[in-house]
Amino acid sequence: MRIDSRLAWLVLTFAPTNAWSAPPVLEAPASSSEPWALPHIEIPDETPAAHAAAGQRYDLAALIDLAEQTSPETREAWNEARADAAAAGVARSAYLPQLAIDALGGVQRTPLAAPSNLVPKGYFVSDTREVIPTITVKWLLFDFGRRDASLEHANAMTFVANVVFTGAHQKLVYTISQDYYSLGASTGKLLAARKGLETAQIDNDAVSERRRHGVATSVEQARADRQLAQARFATVRAQGAVDLSRATLSADIGLSPGTALEVIGSEDEMLPFPPADTVAQYVDEALSNRPDVIAAKGKIDAADAATREANAEFRPTISAMGQTFFNEGQLRSDSGPWSSVHEPGAAVFLQFSWNVFDGGARRSKLAVANAERDAAVGEYQHTRDIAGRQVAEAFSALQTALASTTAASEVTRTAVIAHDAALAAFRNGLATFDDLAGEANALTTAQSDEEDARASAFTAAAALALATGQSTGKSANSH
């Protein structure tokens, strides 16, 4: 039964549903003029130990859910996003005053000079004992855009990190989808090989029957035996390909190679729809939705902010500082009687600071910021070019794969008819064994090619979704 399935598209926005927490909602930099809408993707607080439940059968969505729990790529991208979010918090803290509590305590013995008409020996010794706790408040009032630029840079980098995580998520989904359909193709080839083995056995039986009636020759019998042996070999090799595909899928999910993973096949799924629009429309969609394009644009915004921050370093700063303290101390001179103080004190200052000369450090920092900005612009243009090429390639690959699937299905249908006709003719002495063996081989090849074509169609649909940055759960080419 053929069903309306768009799974190759929908999986690219699949989000796991167990043991996950939502990431912070990040807005696009204010200077951006491009669409920045991103899907909401939930992120785990801690990495759970993914495992394949015994006896459970996994479809593609369940496999993606399993992979999301252990993927080191998405985990790394998420931790980088957390780090950039924390950096933005550091930048915001510069707008608040700084509060510090200090305490100074100790003793001091200080010889001091004195007029000899007052102190005959020409000096006196002062002893002090003090404990001075102090509360200091410092607040940067004006920095001429330095903090604003720093915060804009941090916010842009946080947004970029969040977009990069989205891209890592989509790439993981595509990888698992590709492995899933590759396993389906290998399984289909194994079934084709087994059918080929059955066909070889039927052909061998037909030769043996004719041999018993003295019609077939010993050469034909030997060829039939060889064909049967080759079919057994092809079956063993196809089984090995299935095992390898399953191991690859398990490894990409993050499971141990020996994990028993029972996968639900895609043989009942309807083939993806052909592209509904022109390739130019898909390219436009990619330039608006692809995470790598969005991230590259965000890096330009971050570089612009870094340049403004470097320029602000040439300007002065104005800060206010206040102190309040309590002096608990004693003083005496030349071992005389102690004098004590137990009084609070306070001070208020306005600080103007302007770094006039720094050996060229600020100028070098500005040159670095300008160079990084130029590099970000170049990366953005390069990313757009790559996106356009990948969309065009995926668009063409999907069209070709769908056409190949239709053609391969027709080849299989005619190969079945041709083999049945050759078998009937051979049994009636109207065809040679070479004719029968050729049709049997053609049938096995056609069935294997059809499985390859189906897998290529699903993989190409997933590749086109990845290339266009699908993020709404709706296929761009659905009817």
C-alpha positions in Angstrom: 0.0 0.0 0.0 1.4 3.4 -0.9 0.8 6.2 1.5 1.2 10.0 1.4 4.6 10.3 3.2 6.7 13.4 3.6 9.0 11.9 6.2 12.2 12.7 4.3 11.2 16.4 4.7 9.6 16.3 8.1 12.5 14.6 9.9 14.7 17.7 9.3 12.6 19.5 11.9 12.0 16.6 14.3 12.6 17.5 17.9 13.0 14.9 20.7 10.4 14.8 23.3 11.9 13.2 26.4 14.2 14.6 29.1 14.9 17.9 27.3 14.7 21.5 28.4 14.2 24.6 26.2 17.0 26.8 25.2 16.9 30.6 25.7 15.0 32.5 23.0 17.5 34.6 21.1 16.6 37.4 18.9 18.4 38.4 15.7 20.8 41.4 15.8 18.9 44.6 15.3 21.0 45.6 12.3 20.0 42.5 10.3 17.6 42.9 7.4 17.2 39.2 6.5 14.6 36.7 7.9 15.9 35.1 11.0 13.1 32.8 12.0 14.4 29.6 13.5 12.6 26.5 14.8 12.3 25.9 18.5 14.6 23.0 19.4 14.8 21.6 22.9 18.2 20.9 24.4 19.2 18.4 27.1 20.5 19.8 30.4 22.6 16.7 30.8 23.6 14.0 28.4 21.4 10.9 29.0 22.8 7.5 28.3 21.0 6.5 25.1 20.3 2.8 24.6 18.2 0.7 22.3 15.3 -0.9 24.2 15.2 -4.7 23.8 12.5 -5.7 21.4 11.6 -2.2 20.4 11.3 -1.4 16.7 12.5 2.0 15.6 11.2 4.1 12.7 13.2 7.1 11.4 11.8 9.6 14.0 12.6 7.3 16.9 16.1 6.8 15.5 16.6 10.6 15.4 15.3 10.9 18.9 17.8 8.3 20.0 20.7 10.0 18.2 19.8 13.4 19.7 20.4 12.0 23.2 24.1 11.1 22.5 25.3 13.2 19.6 28.7 14.8 20.4 28.3 17.3 17.6 25.1 18.8 18.8 26.3 18.6 22.4 29.4 20.6 21.5 27.4 23.2 19.6 25.0 23.6 22.5 27.8 24.1 25.0 29.4 26.7 22.7 26.0 28.5 22.6 25.9 28.4 26.5 29.4 29.8 26.6 28.5 32.7 24.3 25.3 33.4 26.3 27.4 33.6 29.4 29.8 36.0 27.6 26.8 38.2 26.8 26.0 38.2 30.6 29.6 39.5 31.2 29.0 42.3 28.7 25.8 43.3 30.4 27.4 43.5 33.8 29.5 46.4 32.6 26.4 48.7 32.9 26.1 48.0 36.6 28.1 49.6 39.4 30.9 47.5 41.1 30.7 47.0 44.8 33.7 45.9 46.9 34.3 45.3 50.6 37.9 45.6 51.8 39.4 45.5 55.3 42.9 46.9 56.1 44.5 46.1 59.4 47.9 46.1 61.0 50.6 47.9 63.0 53.3 50.3 61.8 56.4 51.8 63.4 57.6 55.0 61.6 60.6 57.2 62.4 59.9 60.8 61.4 62.2 63.8 61.3 61.4 66.7 63.6 63.0 70.1 64.3 65.7 69.8 66.9 64.3 72.8 68.8 61.2 70.7 69.4 62.8 67.3 69.6 66.4 67.4 70.7 67.4 64.1 69.0 66.0 65.4 65.7 63.3 62.7 65.1 60.5 60.9 66.8 59.0 57.4 66.4 55.3 57.1 65.6 53.5 53.8 66.4 50.1 53.1 64.9 47.6 50.2 65.2 44.6 50.3 62.9 41.7 48.3 61.4 39.9 50.1 58.6 36.9 48.2 56.9 35.9 49.9 53.6 33.0 49.7 51.2 33.8 51.0 47.7 31.3 51.7 44.9 32.5 52.4 41.4 30.3 53.1 38.5 31.3 53.8 34.9 29.1 56.7 33.7 30.3 57.4 30.2 32.5 55.4 27.8 31.2 56.8 24.5 29.8 53.5 23.1 32.3 51.0 24.3 29.9 49.0 26.4 27.2 49.2 23.8 29.4 47.8 21.1 30.7 45.1 23.4 27.2 44.0 24.3 26.1 44.0 20.6 29.1 41.9 19.8 28.3 39.4 22.6 24.6 39.2 21.6 25.5 38.6 17.9 27.9 35.8 18.8 25.3 34.2 21.1 22.8 34.3 18.2 25.4 32.8 15.8 26.1 30.0 18.3 22.4 29.3 18.5 22.1 29.1 14.8 25.2 26.9 14.5 23.5 24.5 16.9 20.4 24.5 14.7 22.7 23.6 11.8 24.3 20.8 13.7 20.9 19.4 14.6 19.8 19.4 10.9 23.1 17.8 9.8 22.6 15.0 12.4 19.1 14.4 11.2 20.3 14.2 7.6 23.0 11.8 8.6 20.6 9.5 10.4 18.1 9.8 7.5 20.9 8.9 5.0 22.0 5.9 7.1 18.3 4.8 7.5 17.6 4.8 3.8 21.0 3.2 3.1 20.1 0.4 5.4 16.7 0.2 3.6 18.5 -0.1 0.3 20.9 -2.8 1.6 18.0 -4.7 3.1 16.1 -4.5 -0.3 19.2 -5.7 -2.1 19.4 -8.6 0.3 15.8 -9.5 -0.5 16.6 -9.2 -4.2 19.6 -11.5 -3.7 17.4 -14.0 -2.0 14.8 -13.8 -4.8 17.7 -14.3 -7.2 18.7 -17.3 -5.2 15.2 -18.7 -5.5 15.2 -17.9 -9.2 18.6 -19.7 -9.6 17.2 -22.7 -7.7 14.1 -22.8 -10.0 16.3 -22.6 -13.0 18.6 -25.3 -11.7 15.6 -27.5 -11.0 14.4 -26.9 -14.6 17.8 -28.0 -16.0 17.8 -31.0 -13.7 14.4 -32.0 -14.9 15.4 -31.7 -18.5 18.6 -33.6 -17.7 16.6 -36.5 -16.3 14.7 -36.7 -19.6 18.0 -36.7 -21.5 17.4 -33.3 -23.1 19.8 -31.0 -21.2 23.5 -31.4 -21.5 26.0 -31.8 -18.7 27.4 -28.4 -19.7 24.0 -26.8 -19.1 23.8 -28.6 -15.7 27.3 -27.3 -14.8 26.3 -23.8 -15.7 23.1 -24.0 -13.7 25.1 -25.2 -10.7 27.5 -22.3 -11.2 24.6 -19.9 -11.3 23.2 -21.3 -8.1 26.6 -21.0 -6.4 26.9 -17.4 -7.6 23.5 -16.6 -6.2 24.4 -18.0 -2.8 27.6 -15.9 -2.9 25.6 -12.7 -3.8 23.2 -13.4 -0.9 26.1 -13.7 1.6 27.6 -10.5 0.3 24.3 -8.7 0.5 23.9 -9.8 4.1 27.3 -8.4 4.8 26.3 -5.0 3.3 23.2 -5.0 5.6 25.3 -5.7 8.7 27.7 -2.9 7.7 24.8 -0.4 7.1 23.3 -1.3 10.5 26.7 -0.8 12.2 27.1 2.6 10.5 23.7 3.6 11.6 24.4 2.5 15.2 27.7 4.3 15.3 26.2 7.6 14.0 23.5 7.3 16.6 26.1 6.8 19.3 25.4 3.2 20.1 28.0 0.5 20.4 28.5 -1.5 17.2 27.1 -4.7 18.7 23.8 -3.1 19.7 20.8 -5.0 18.5 18.8 -2.4 16.6 15.5 -3.4 15.0 14.6 -0.9 12.4 11.2 -0.5 10.7 11.8 -0.3 6.9 10.5 2.3 4.5 9.3 0.0 1.8 5.6 1.1 2.3 6.4 4.8 2.1 5.3 6.8 -0.9 8.1 8.3 -2.8 8.8 12.0 -2.2 7.1 14.5 -4.4 9.1 16.0 -7.2 10.2 19.6 -6.7 7.2 21.8 -7.0 9.1 25.1 -7.8 12.0 26.2 -9.9 15.6 25.8 -8.6 15.8 29.6 -8.2 12.9 29.6 -5.7 14.7 26.9 -3.7 17.9 28.9 -3.7 16.0 32.0 -2.4 14.5 29.8 0.4 18.0 28.5 1.2 19.5 32.0 1.5 16.7 32.9 3.9 16.6 29.8 6.0 19.9 28.0 6.0 21.6 28.1 9.4 25.1 28.5 7.9 24.0 31.5 5.8 22.3 33.1 8.8 25.3 32.4 11.0 27.6 34.0 8.4 25.4 37.1 8.4 25.4 37.2 12.2 29.2 37.1 12.1 29.2 40.3 10.0 27.0 42.0 12.7 29.4 40.8 15.4 32.4 42.1 13.4 30.7 45.5 13.0 30.2 45.7 16.7 33.8 44.7 17.4 35.0 47.5 15.1 32.8 50.0 17.0 34.2 48.7 20.2 37.8 49.1 18.9 37.1 52.7 17.8 35.6 53.5 21.3 38.9 52.6 22.9 40.3 55.9 21.6 37.8 57.9 23.7 38.0 58.7 27.4 35.9 57.3 30.2 34.2 59.0 33.1 33.5 57.1 36.4 32.1 57.9 39.8 33.5 56.3 42.9 32.4 56.5 46.5 33.8 55.1 49.7 32.7 54.7 53.2 34.9 53.3 56.0 35.4 53.2 59.7 38.8 53.9 61.3 39.4 51.8 64.4 43.0 52.9 65.3 45.5 54.1 67.9 48.6 56.3 67.6 51.5 57.2 69.9 54.8 59.0 69.6 58.1 58.0 71.3 56.4 55.3 73.4 54.1 57.9 74.9 50.4 57.4 75.7 48.1 56.0 73.0 45.6 58.2 71.3 42.5 56.4 69.9 40.0 57.1 67.0 36.7 55.3 66.5 35.1 57.3 63.7 33.5 56.7 60.3 34.7 58.4 57.1 33.6 58.8 53.5 34.9 60.0 50.2 33.4 60.7 46.7 35.4 61.0 43.5 34.7 61.7 39.9 37.4 60.1 37.7 38.3 61.1 34.2 40.6 58.7 32.3 42.0 59.0 28.8 44.7 56.7 27.6 46.8 59.0 25.4 49.6 56.7 24.4 49.6 52.9 24.4 52.4 52.0 22.0 49.9 51.3 19.1 47.9 48.7 20.9 44.5 50.3 20.2 45.4 50.9 16.5 46.4 47.3 16.1 43.2 46.2 17.7 41.2 48.3 15.3 43.2 46.8 12.4 42.4 43.3 13.6 38.7 44.2 13.9 38.5 45.6 10.4 40.3 42.6 8.9 37.9 40.2 10.7 35.0 42.2 9.4 36.3 41.9 5.8 36.8 38.2 6.4 33.2 37.8 7.7 31.9 39.5 4.6 33.9 37.2 2.4 32.7 34.2 4.4 29.1 35.3 4.0 29.4 35.6 0.2 31.2 32.2 0.0 28.5 30.6 2.1 25.8 32.0 -0.1 27.6 30.6 -3.2 28.0 27.2 -1.6 24.3 27.2 -0.6 23.3 27.9 -4.2 25.4 25.2 -5.6 24.2 22.6 -3.0 20.6 23.5 -3.7 21.1 23.1 -7.4 22.8 19.8 -7.0 20.2 18.4 -4.5 17.4 19.7 -6.8 18.8 17.9 -9.8 19.6 14.8 -7.7 16.0 14.5 -6.6 14.6 14.9 -10.1 17.1 12.3 -11.4 16.4 9.9 -8.5 12.7 10.0 -9.0 13.0 9.5 -12.7 15.4 6.6 -12.1 13.0 5.0 -9.6 10.2 5.1 -12.2 12.5 3.7 -14.9 13.9 1.0 -12.5 10.4 -0.1 -11.6 9.6 -0.6 -15.2 12.8 -2.5 -15.8 12.0 -4.8 -13.0 8.5 -5.3 -14.3 9.7 -6.2 -17.8 12.6 -8.3 -16.4 10.1 -10.5 -14.5 8.0 -11.0 -17.7 11.2 -11.8 -19.7 12.5 -14.3 -17.2 9.1 -16.1 -16.9 9.0 -16.3 -20.6 12.5 -17.6 -20.9 11.9 -20.2 -18.2 8.7 -21.4 -20.0 10.6 -21.5 -23.3 13.5 -23.4 -21.7 11.2 -26.0 -20.2 9.7 -26.6 -23.6 13.0 -26.8 -25.4 12.5 -23.4 -27.2 15.4 -21.5 -25.4 18.9 -22.3 -24.3 20.2 -22.2 -20.8 22.3 -19.2 -21.7 19.0 -17.3 -22.6 17.5 -18.3 -19.2 20.6 -17.4 -17.2 20.9 -14.1 -18.9 17.3 -13.2 -18.0 17.7 -14.4 -14.4 20.8 -12.2 -14.0 19.0 -9.3 -15.6 16.1 -9.7 -13.1 18.3 -9.8 -10.1 20.2 -6.7 -11.3 16.9 -4.8 -12.0 15.5 -5.6 -8.5 18.8 -4.4 -6.9 18.8 -1.3 -9.0 15.3 -0.5 -8.0 16.1 -0.6 -4.3 19.1 1.7 -5.0 16.9 4.1 -6.8 14.3 4.2 -4.1 16.9 4.9 -1.4 18.5 7.6 -3.6 15.1 9.3 -4.0 14.5 9.5 -0.2 18.1 10.6 0.5 17.9 13.2 -2.3 14.7 14.6 -0.8 16.4 14.8 2.6 19.4 16.5 1.0 17.2 19.1 -0.7 15.5 19.8 2.6 18.9 20.2 4.3 20.2 22.4 1.5 17.2 24.7 1.7 17.3 24.9 5.5 13.7 23.5 6.0 12.6 24.6 9.4 8.8 24.7 9.5 7.9 21.0 9.2 6.2 21.7 5.9 7.7 20.4 2.7 8.6 23.1 0.2 7.4 20.8 -2.6 4.4 19.2 -1.0 1.0 19.3 -2.8 
